[in-house]
Amino acid sequence: MIIMDLKLDNLCCFRDFHVNFSYPRKVENEYLEGFPNFRYKKINIIMGSNATGKTSLGRVILSIFNFIDKQNADIITRFISNKNKVASFSMDFVDDNKLYRIHAVFDPSDDYIYSSENIKVHIVSTDICLRDNYESSAKRLDSMMIRSNKSNYIIELEKLRRLPIDSIFNYGIKANREYINVLKHILRVLVPIILNVN
């Protein structure tokens, strides 16, 4: 699963936050296998000083995947910063040569308890064609998002039940020493005092 685009609003410290992981022009080996025009950044290093939202960003992304997997709204609503305002997230991601978009909106409630009346989730997907890039595929998703969805958010999340969400958290590098060497070199460039990575 590859995250291509993420938008957050009123979650943790993020207000109208947007990050895109696609490349606008060709870069060697930075594309989806079998789709040379569908370019994305394979490694992203989030850097910044203390208390700038690095850990929060990771937690929100992890919570989005947990929300999809467990279909429990509390996983996301606990991150809402101002409970009197609308909170939302939108994420585009690739799985099995399809581009998906999940868009969720959390309307405020009088008692700060969120139920299916306060939560709107809309999920669309499109096949990635041979000559597609991320931008052309995302435009197709934009046109699909215009149609509103009135179904219960749990029913909508069922569309993603077949995705291998668990593999995101259970990825291991034990089988190949080469990955550890690559990781060691990356970390040593960032922090020269690191001597070794096991």
BELQUIUR-V574111 format. One record per backbone hydrogen bond with DSSP energy under -0.5 kcal/mol. NH is the residue of the N-H (numbers start at 0). CO is the residue of the C=O. E is the energy in kcal/mol with one decimal. If there is no record, write none. Layout:
nh={NH	NH}
co={CO	CO}
e={E	E}
This chain:
nh={1	3	4	5	6	7	8	9	10	11	13	14	16	18	20	22	29	31	31	34	37	38	39	40	41	45	46	51	56	57	58	59	60	61	62	63	64	65	66	67	68	69	70	72	74	75	76	77	78	79	80	82	84	86	87	88	89	90	91	92	93	94	97	98	99	99	100	101	102	102	103	104	105	106	106	111	113	117	118	119	119	121	123	125	127	128	131	136	137	138	139	140	141	142	143	144	145	146	147	155	156	157	158	159	160	162	164	166	167	168	168	169	175	178	179	180	181	182	183	184	185	186	187	188	189	190	193}
co={93	91	91	18	89	16	87	13	13	78	10	12	7	5	3	38	26	34	37	31	34	36	29	20	39	43	44	48	52	53	54	55	56	57	58	59	60	61	62	63	64	65	66	70	71	72	72	73	75	76	9	80	81	105	8	103	6	101	4	99	1	97	94	125	92	97	123	90	100	121	88	119	86	104	117	108	111	114	114	104	117	102	100	98	96	126	128	132	133	134	135	136	137	138	139	140	141	143	145	151	152	153	155	156	157	159	162	163	164	164	165	165	172	175	175	176	177	178	179	180	181	182	183	184	185	186	190}
e={-2.0	-2.9	-1.5	-2.5	-2.8	-2.0	-2.3	-1.7	-1.1	-3.6	-2.3	-0.5	-2.5	-2.4	-3.0	-0.7	-1.8	-0.6	-2.7	-2.8	-1.8	-1.4	-1.6	-2.9	-0.7	-0.6	-0.7	-0.7	-2.4	-1.8	-2.5	-2.6	-2.3	-2.4	-2.4	-2.1	-1.9	-2.2	-2.7	-2.2	-2.3	-3.4	-1.8	-0.6	-1.3	-1.4	-2.8	-1.4	-2.3	-1.4	-1.7	-0.7	-1.9	-1.9	-2.3	-2.0	-2.2	-2.3	-2.3	-2.1	-2.6	-2.2	-0.9	-2.8	-3.3	-0.5	-2.5	-2.3	-0.5	-2.6	-2.9	-2.7	-3.3	-0.6	-3.1	-0.9	-0.5	-1.4	-1.0	-2.6	-0.5	-2.6	-2.0	-2.0	-2.3	-0.6	-1.5	-1.9	-2.9	-1.7	-1.3	-1.7	-2.4	-2.0	-1.5	-2.0	-0.6	-0.9	-0.5	-2.1	-2.2	-1.0	-1.5	-1.8	-1.6	-1.4	-2.2	-0.9	-1.5	-0.6	-0.9	-1.4	-1.0	-0.8	-0.7	-2.0	-2.3	-2.6	-2.5	-2.3	-2.3	-2.7	-2.4	-1.6	-1.7	-3.3	-2.2}
